[in-house]
């Protein structure tokens, strides 16, 4: 019964966020528009209400759901002692927080289509990408956790500055960081442990398909701007699912048995 508490609470928190945010009425007319405006902010048509892209906005909450779940599992369930992800609340806390910020930042961005919303949307993505990079390095060669935290904060401060000063580079910077994390995480691997590889395969396949959908939507190759079913909304849900599988990959770590 205890194992159902995190998922139920995560669902309640996510639904509560929707019912809290949805009725809010606000005009974004005076805000500086996002750099993708006026006609390159994905396929979904925009309107003059407080939620300018409803499907893209509310599908973003899927990241919040996974983030809440990661944090609540740490609170309500006994950690697996062999997984280094569970060595410290720092790892599950930062991973879960990053996902929640991705969701809230994406809600802000697609609701407002403002430059500030764009900043927080990409900042959340960078928080997650930097975590993945640093944690995969940690899996290969452990280093002090306070160093992990300092590097995490410093990297993200630098990225936040670059995002503000050079917003056109936002997608390239995120792509480079995420790609760099593949080297220590998936190619070199951990020298002292093994993990269930099926979870990382699921994550990569889902994320690859999500990226394809993202491109088709961004370029308006597959596009019905008035539909409730939006490619970018699918990207959100698939990306959140890939993050969950990455989380399962981290939890599956076990010490290698010496022969």
N, C-alpha and C positions, 0 to 999 in steps of 0.2 A: 504493500500500500504506500509506503514511504517513497518508493521510486516514482510514483505518479504525481507527487507534490510539485516538483520543479516544472513539469510540463503544464500542469493545470494552472499554477500561478503565473507562468509565462504567458499563457493564453489570456488569462484574466487581465494582466498588466497591459498586454498589447491591445486588446479590445477596449480597455479603459482609455488608453491613449487616443484611439480613434474617436471615441465618443466625447472625449474632452476637447480634441482639436477640431473636429468636423464642424461644430456649430459656430466657431469663432468667425466673426465678420471683420474684415480689414481690407483696406485698399492699398495696393502696392504701387500706385501710380507715381508716387514721389521718390521711390527707391531707384537707385542706379540699376539699369537692366543688366542681366547676365551677358557675357560676351557672345553667347550663341543667339541672342535676340537680333532681329525680330523673327527670323524664319528658319533657324537652324537648331532649335531646341528639341530635337527628336520629332517623331511623327505626330504625336497627339496634338490636336488643335488646342489653342489657348482661349481662355475667356476672361472676362473682366471681374470675376468673382474673387473671393479670398483664396480659393483653391483653383489655380489657373489650369492645372493638368490633373484632374482627379485620379485617373487610373495610375499614372506614374507616381502620384503623391502617396496614395494609400498602400500600394504594393510595396513601398519602401519600408513599411512597418514589419515586413518579414525578417529584416535584419535585426530589428529590436527584439522580436520573438526569440531568435536564436541567441542573441546576446543575453537576454534575461535568463534563458535556460542554462547557459554556461555558468553564470554566476550563481544561480539557485541550486544547481547540482552540487557545486562546491560547498554551499551552505548546508544542504540537507542530506548529502550522502557522504559516506566515509571515503576519502580519497584512496586511490590505488597507489600503494607505496612504490611501485616499480616505474611508474610513468613520471618522467621529469617535469611534465606539464603540471603535475599535482604536487611537486616538491614544495611549492610556495603559492600562496594566494595571489602573489604578484602576477603570475602568468595567466591564471584563469581570470583574474580581475581585469588586467589590461586587454586580454582577448575579448572578453565579454563587453567591456566598456567601449572598445573600438567598434564593435558591431552595433551597439546601441547608438553611438554617435553617427555611424554611417546612416542608420535608419532615420534618425531625427534630422540630420543634415540634408538627406535626400528629400524628406518631407518638406523641409523649409525651402529647398531649391525649387522643387516642382510646383509647390504651392505659390511661390512668389516670382519665380524666374528672375530673381535679382542677383546682382553681383555678390552681395553678402551671402545669399543662399548658396550660390555656386562655390564660394570659398569654403563654407562649412561642409558642403557635400563632399568636395574633394579632400578636405582635411581629414574627414572620417576614413576615407579610403586609404589615405597615406598612413594614418595611425595603424591600420590593420596591416598594410604592406610592410611597414617598418618592423612591426612586431614579428611577422613571419620571418623576415630576413634575420633579425637578431636571435630569435628563438632557434632557428635552424642552425645557426652558427653555434649556439649554446649546446645543441644536441651533439654536435661534432666535438667540440672542446669546451667544457664547462668553464665559466669565469664567474667572478662574484656578482651576486644579484644586484648590488647597488650600482655596479658598472653597467649592467643591463639597463637599469632604470635611467641612469644619467645619459647613456647613449640614445635610449628611446626618446627622451625629452629633447636632447640636442638635435638629433636628426629631424624630429618633427618641427622644431622651431625654425630650422633652416628651410625646410620644405614649405612651411607656412609663409615665410618671407618671400620665397621664390614664387609661390602661388599668388601672393598679393601683387608683387612687382611685375611678374611675367605670366599672367593668367593663360596665355596661349600655349604654355609649356605643360599645363597641368596633366594632360593625358599621357604625354611622353615620359614625364617624371614618374608617374605612378606605374606605367608599364615597365620602365627600367628597374625600379625597385623590386617589383613583383617577379620579374624575370631573374634578377640577381639572386633572389631567395631560392631559386631552383637548384643552384649549384651546390650549396652546402646541405640543403634539405633533402633533395631527391636523388642527386647523382652520387655525392660522396657518402651521404648517409651517416649513421652513427656507428662508431667503431666498437662501442661497448654494449649495444642494445639492438633489438630488432622490433619492428612494428608490423602490424597487419597491413600489408600493402594494398589490399582491396579498397580500403577507405581512401587512400590517396588517389587511386585510379578513378574511383567514383568522383572525387573532387575535381580532378583534372578534366575528365570527360564532360562533366556538367559545366565547368567554367569555360571550356572550349566551345561547347554548344551555345552557352550564354553569350559569348563574345560574337559568335556568328549572328545570333539574333540581334545583338546590339548594333552591329554594322548595318544589317539589312534595315533596321528601324531608323538609324541615324541618317543613312543615305536615302531613305524613303523609297527603297526598292520594294519592300513589302510593307504597305502602309495604307491604313484606312483611318484617317485622322479623327473621325467622329465615333469610332468604335470604342466600346468599353475594353475590348481585348487589344492591348497595345504591346508591341514587341519589347519596348523598354520596361514595361511592367513585368513581362516574362523574364527579362534580364535580371531584375531585382530578385524575383523569387528563386531563380536558378542560382544566382550568386549567393544568396542566403543559404540555400541547400548545400552548395559546395563548401561554404564555411563550416556548416555542421559536420560534413564528412571529414574536413580537415581536422576539426576538433576530435572526432572519433579516432582519427589516425594518431593524434597526439596521445590520447588516452590508452591506445592499444600497445604502447611501448612496454617491452619486457626486457629484463637483463638477459644477455646471451649466456647460454650454458656452455661452459668450457669443456672441451673434449679431452 
